[in-house]
Amino acid sequence: MSLEGSGAPEFTLESTSGGEVSLEETLETGPTIVLINRGYWCSFCAEQLATFSRVYEDLRFNEGVDVLPVVTSELPKLVEMRDRFDYNFQLLADPDGDVAEQYSGTEQTSHGLTGVAGTYVVDTDGQVRYEQVAGDVSDRTYGNWTRYFIRNDFEDPFGE
């Protein structure tokens, strides 16, 4: 089931900053990028998050965009991950996979329940304007492409 063109499922999750973050709150200041990630142990997730961390300040300052990485891991592991990779944003804990299931889905792996990696761009009306669900663990949308997608009025920046 694709979410593109429909309303993004609302959620509130614990953040590595110590509080809770909701999608609804972030949409008050601009579009939001929701990233569903497999777990703190996933190197492909770490790589993708690093690309978003590099463009985060630019997106936040110039377009009011927030980045919400939803990770199917416990909060203490996410704090370790955030600090180890020095991300410029907070990570959100979804250890039971409830939010991941509403977006790209979940799966049982050797690491237990994990989210299926997915990238979603949600406009300020709460509509999903872009969706990419990983066909395999290395299949990702990266930060720079997403930055140009938002700046190109939610259209493919390369005209494809």
N, C-alpha and C positions, 0 to 999 in steps of 0.2 A: 504494500500500500504506500503510495507516494503522498507526501505532505505538501509538495510544491503546489502553490495556488490556493492553499487552504489555510485555516487558522492554525498557528503553532500551539501545541499543548502547553498550558501554563504549568509552572513548577516553582517551588521554593526549596532550596537546598542549603546545607551547611557549607560555609566557605572556609578556605584555609586562612582567611583573615580573622576568623573567630566569630563572625556573625552569620546571618542567613542572607541569601540573595534570591530575588525572584525575577523571573523573566519580565513580568508586568512592570516592575520598578525600572528596569534598565531601558525599556521601550519608551519611557517618559522623556528621555534625553536624546534618543536617536535609535537607529537600527541596531540590532544585536546579532552577533554571530554565535550560534550554539554549536559546540563541537562535542560529539559523543565519542568518548575514548574507551579503550578496552581495559586499561588498568595501569597502575603506577609502574609496572614491570615492562610495559610494552615499548620497545625502542622505536617503532614506527610512530607511535603516539607522541613520544618525546620529541622526535624530529619534527612532526607536524606542529606541535605546540611551540617549538622554537621559532618556526617561521612566522607564526602569529605574534609571538612575543616581540619579534623585530619590527613589526609594523603597527603594533598596538598603540603606542603613544601618538603616532601620526594619525591613525584612524580616530582615536578618542578626541584629540585636540581639534582636528579639521572637520570631521563629520559627526562627532558625538557618538561614535560606535562603541559598543561594549562587546567584549569577548567573554563568553561563558563556557569554559571547558568543563564538561560533565564527565566525571571519571568513575567507573564502577569499582571503586576501592574505598577502604576506610579512611577517614580524615587524617589520622596520624601519618599514614603512608603518603598521602597527598602533600602534606606539609614537607616531608622529606624530599619528595619529587620536585616541588616548587623551589625549594632552597638549593637542591643539587643542580638544577638547570637554570636557576636565577631568572625565572619567568617574570615578566613585567605585569602580570595579572594574577588573580587568585584562581584556584581550582575549586570545583564544587564536587562534594562527595555524594555519590549515588550507589552506595554499597549493595543495595538490594536490586539495583537495575530497574527500578520503577520508571524513572524518567527515560532512560535508554530504551526501554520497551515501547514507550509511547512514540519515540522518534524512529530510530533505525532498527530497533529490536535488540535482543540479547541472544547469547548462545552459551552452552556449556563447553568449557575447554579444560585443558590440564591445569589451568589456574583457577578453575571454578567458573562461576557465572561472570560473563563479561559482556560489555556492550558491543554491538556491531558498529564499527567506526562510521561516523557520518558527519557531514558538514551542512549546516542550515543557516541561511541568511534570512532574518526576519525583519520586515519593515516596521515602521512605527505604528501601523495599524494592526500589527500582530499577524500579518500574512507572510507565509513562507515564500520568498521570492527565488530562492535557490536551494536545491537539495542534491547532495551527492552521498550515496551510501556505498561503502567500500565493497567491491567485488571480491577482494582478497585483502589480507592484512596490510599490504603495502600500498594499496590504492587510496590516495588522499588528495584533497584539495589543499593548497598551501596559501599562506597569508597574503602574499603579494597579489596573486590572481584575484582573491576575494576583495582586496582593496580596490583594484581596478574595476571589478564588477560593480561595487557600490558607487564608485565615482562615475561610472558610465550609466547611471540611472537604472541600475539593476538589469543591465543587458550585458551579454557576453562582450568583454572588451576587445576581443579579436574577431568579432563578427561571425562566429561559427554557429 
